[in-house]
């Protein structure tokens, strides 16, 4: 979270009922997608590995989580 400017908290993780680790992973994936679009092969490998962790958590709506993460990152 400090790498993203320090203004992001784990409050969203609590709001969505997910672990801080999953929320941090969602934020990292969203960040990578925003900043590595010019390196699609590298991005794909990094996102694939991180998504494995996210998808191990049953009952989460990844679309909602990524939408929230993108909104946060767009306001940094």
TORMI-688310 format. One record per residue: residue in one letter; y negated, x, z negated of N, C-alpha, C, O in turn; residue number from 1. Coordinates in nm, 2 decimals. Layout:
<milums>
   res      npy      npx      npz     capy     capx     capz      cpy      cpx      cpz      opy      opx      opz     n
     A        Y        X        Z        Y        X        Z        Y        X        Z        Y        X        Z   NUM
...
</milums>
This chain:
<milums>
   res      npy      npx      npz     capy     capx     capz      cpy      cpx      cpz      opy      opx      opz     n
     X     0.12     0.08     0.00     0.00     0.00     0.00    -0.13     0.09     0.00    -0.23     0.05     0.06     1
     X    -0.12     0.20    -0.07    -0.23     0.29    -0.07    -0.26     0.34     0.07    -0.38     0.37     0.11     2
     X    -0.16     0.36     0.15    -0.18     0.41     0.29    -0.25     0.31     0.38    -0.31     0.35     0.48     3
     X    -0.25     0.18     0.34    -0.31     0.08     0.42    -0.45     0.05     0.36    -0.51    -0.06     0.39     4
     X    -0.51     0.14     0.28    -0.64     0.12     0.24    -0.66     0.08     0.09    -0.77     0.07     0.04     5
     X    -0.55     0.06     0.02    -0.56     0.03    -0.12    -0.60    -0.11    -0.16    -0.60    -0.14    -0.28     6
     X    -0.64    -0.19    -0.06    -0.69    -0.32    -0.09    -0.58    -0.43    -0.09    -0.61    -0.55    -0.12     7
     X    -0.46    -0.39    -0.05    -0.35    -0.48    -0.04    -0.27    -0.48    -0.17    -0.25    -0.37    -0.22     8
     X    -0.23    -0.59    -0.21    -0.15    -0.60    -0.34    -0.01    -0.66    -0.31     0.02    -0.70    -0.19     9
     X     0.06    -0.67    -0.41     0.20    -0.73    -0.40     0.19    -0.88    -0.43     0.29    -0.94    -0.44    10
     X     0.07    -0.94    -0.44     0.06    -1.08    -0.47     0.12    -1.17    -0.37     0.18    -1.27    -0.40    11
     X     0.12    -1.12    -0.24     0.18    -1.20    -0.14     0.33    -1.20    -0.15     0.40    -1.30    -0.12    12
     X     0.39    -1.09    -0.20     0.53    -1.09    -0.22     0.57    -1.19    -0.32     0.67    -1.26    -0.30    13
     X     0.50    -1.20    -0.43     0.52    -1.31    -0.53     0.51    -1.45    -0.47     0.59    -1.54    -0.50    14
     X     0.40    -1.46    -0.39     0.37    -1.59    -0.33     0.49    -1.64    -0.24     0.52    -1.76    -0.24    15
     X     0.54    -1.55    -0.16     0.65    -1.58    -0.07     0.79    -1.57    -0.14     0.89    -1.60    -0.07    16
     X     0.80    -1.53    -0.26     0.92    -1.52    -0.33     1.01    -1.41    -0.28     1.14    -1.42    -0.28    17
     X     0.95    -1.30    -0.24     1.03    -1.18    -0.19     1.00    -1.06    -0.27     0.91    -1.06    -0.35    18
     X     1.09    -0.96    -0.26     1.07    -0.84    -0.34     0.95    -0.76    -0.28     0.91    -0.78    -0.17    19
     X     0.90    -0.68    -0.37     0.79    -0.59    -0.33     0.84    -0.49    -0.22     0.76    -0.46    -0.13    20
     X     0.96    -0.45    -0.22     1.02    -0.36    -0.12     1.02    -0.43     0.02     0.98    -0.37     0.12    21
     X     1.06    -0.56     0.02     1.06    -0.63     0.15     0.92    -0.65     0.20     0.89    -0.63     0.32    22
     X     0.82    -0.69     0.11     0.68    -0.71     0.15     0.63    -0.58     0.21     0.56    -0.58     0.31    23
     X     0.65    -0.47     0.14     0.60    -0.34     0.19     0.66    -0.30     0.33     0.60    -0.25     0.41    24
     X     0.79    -0.34     0.34     0.86    -0.31     0.47     0.79    -0.40     0.58     0.77    -0.35     0.69    25
     X     0.77    -0.52     0.55     0.70    -0.61     0.65     0.56    -0.56     0.69     0.53    -0.55     0.81    26
     X     0.49    -0.51     0.59     0.36    -0.46     0.62     0.37    -0.33     0.70     0.29    -0.31     0.80    27
     X     0.47    -0.25     0.67     0.49    -0.12     0.75     0.52    -0.16     0.90     0.47    -0.09     0.99    28
     X     0.61    -0.25     0.92     0.65    -0.29     1.05     0.53    -0.34     1.13     0.50    -0.30     1.24    29
     X     0.45    -0.43     1.06     0.33    -0.49     1.13     0.23    -0.37     1.16     0.17    -0.38     1.27    30
     X     0.22    -0.28     1.07     0.13    -0.17     1.10     0.17    -0.08     1.22     0.10    -0.05     1.31    31
     X     0.30    -0.05     1.22     0.36     0.03     1.33     0.34    -0.04     1.46     0.31     0.02     1.56    32
     X     0.36    -0.17     1.46     0.35    -0.25     1.59     0.20    -0.25     1.64     0.18    -0.24     1.76    33
     X     0.11    -0.25     1.55    -0.03    -0.24     1.58    -0.07    -0.10     1.64    -0.16    -0.09     1.72    34
     X    -0.02     0.00     1.58    -0.06     0.14     1.61     0.03     0.22     1.69    -0.01     0.34     1.72    35
     X     0.14     0.17     1.73     0.23     0.25     1.81     0.27     0.18     1.94     0.38     0.22     2.00    36
     X     0.19     0.09     1.99     0.23     0.02     2.11     0.24     0.11     2.23     0.30     0.08     2.33    37
     X     0.17     0.23     2.22     0.18     0.32     2.33     0.30     0.41     2.33     0.32     0.49     2.42    38
     X     0.39     0.39     2.23     0.51     0.47     2.22     0.63     0.37     2.20     0.69     0.37     2.09    39
     X     0.66     0.28     2.29     0.75     0.17     2.27     0.89     0.21     2.23     0.96     0.15     2.15    40
     X     0.94     0.33     2.28     1.08     0.37     2.25     1.09     0.41     2.10     1.18     0.37     2.03    41
     X     0.99     0.49     2.06     0.99     0.53     1.92     0.97     0.41     1.83     1.03     0.40     1.72    42
     X     0.88     0.32     1.87     0.85     0.20     1.79     0.97     0.12     1.77     1.00     0.07     1.66    43
     X     1.05     0.10     1.88     1.17     0.02     1.88     1.27     0.07     1.78     1.33    -0.01     1.70    44
     X     1.29     0.20     1.78     1.38     0.26     1.68     1.34     0.25     1.54     1.42     0.21     1.45    45
     X     1.21     0.27     1.51     1.16     0.25     1.37     1.17     0.11     1.33     1.21     0.08     1.21    46
     X     1.13     0.01     1.41     1.13    -0.13     1.38     1.27    -0.18     1.36     1.30    -0.26     1.27    47
     X     1.36    -0.14     1.44     1.50    -0.18     1.43     1.56    -0.14     1.30     1.62    -0.23     1.23    48
     X     1.54    -0.02     1.26     1.59     0.02     1.13     1.53    -0.05     1.01     1.60    -0.10     0.92    49
     X     1.40    -0.07     1.02     1.33    -0.15     0.91     1.37    -0.29     0.90     1.39    -0.35     0.80    50
     X     1.39    -0.35     1.02     1.43    -0.49     1.03     1.57    -0.52     0.97     1.60    -0.62     0.92    51
     X     1.65    -0.42     0.98     1.79    -0.43     0.92     1.77    -0.46     0.77     1.84    -0.55     0.72    52
     X     1.68    -0.39     0.70     1.66    -0.42     0.56     1.60    -0.56     0.54     1.65    -0.63     0.45    53
     X     1.50    -0.60     0.62     1.44    -0.73     0.60     1.54    -0.84     0.62     1.55    -0.94     0.55    54
     X     1.62    -0.83     0.72     1.72    -0.93     0.76     1.84    -0.95     0.66     1.91    -1.04     0.67    55
     X     1.85    -0.85     0.57     1.95    -0.86     0.47     1.91    -0.96     0.36     1.99    -0.99     0.27    56
     X     1.78    -1.00     0.36     1.73    -1.09     0.26     1.75    -1.24     0.31     1.67    -1.27     0.40    57
     X     1.84    -1.31     0.26     1.86    -1.45     0.31     1.74    -1.54     0.27     1.68    -1.53     0.17    58
     X     1.72    -1.64     0.36     1.62    -1.75     0.33     1.48    -1.71     0.35     1.39    -1.79     0.30    59
     X     1.45    -1.60     0.42     1.30    -1.57     0.44     1.26    -1.61     0.58     1.34    -1.60     0.67    60
     X     1.14    -1.65     0.60     1.09    -1.68     0.73     1.01    -1.56     0.78     0.89    -1.54     0.74    61
     X     1.07    -1.48     0.86     1.00    -1.36     0.90     0.88    -1.39     0.99     0.78    -1.31     0.98    62
     X     0.88    -1.50     1.06     0.76    -1.53     1.14     0.64    -1.55     1.05     0.53    -1.50     1.08    63
     X     0.66    -1.62     0.94     0.55    -1.65     0.85     0.50    -1.52     0.78     0.38    -1.49     0.77    64
     X     0.60    -1.43     0.74     0.57    -1.31     0.68     0.49    -1.21     0.77     0.39    -1.15     0.73    65
     X     0.54    -1.20     0.89     0.47    -1.11     0.99     0.33    -1.17     1.02     0.24    -1.09     1.04    66
     X     0.32    -1.30     1.03     0.19    -1.36     1.06     0.09    -1.32     0.95    -0.03    -1.28     0.97    67
     X     0.13    -1.33     0.82     0.05    -1.30     0.71     0.01    -1.15     0.71    -0.10    -1.11     0.68    68
     X     0.11    -1.07     0.74     0.09    -0.92     0.74    -0.01    -0.89     0.85    -0.10    -0.80     0.82    69
     X     0.00    -0.95     0.96    -0.09    -0.92     1.07    -0.24    -0.96     1.04    -0.33    -0.89     1.07    70
     X    -0.25    -1.07     0.97    -0.38    -1.12     0.93    -0.44    -1.02     0.83    -0.56    -0.99     0.84    71
     X    -0.36    -0.98     0.74    -0.41    -0.88     0.64    -0.46    -0.75     0.71    -0.57    -0.70     0.68    72
     X    -0.37    -0.70     0.80    -0.40    -0.57     0.86    -0.53    -0.59     0.95    -0.60    -0.49     0.97    73
     X    -0.55    -0.70     1.01    -0.66    -0.72     1.10    -0.79    -0.72     1.02    -0.90    -0.71     1.08    74
     X    -0.79    -0.74     0.89    -0.91    -0.75     0.81    -0.93    -0.62     0.73    -1.02    -0.61     0.65    75
     X    -0.86    -0.52     0.76    -0.88    -0.39     0.70    -0.99    -0.31     0.76    -1.03    -0.20     0.72    76
</milums>
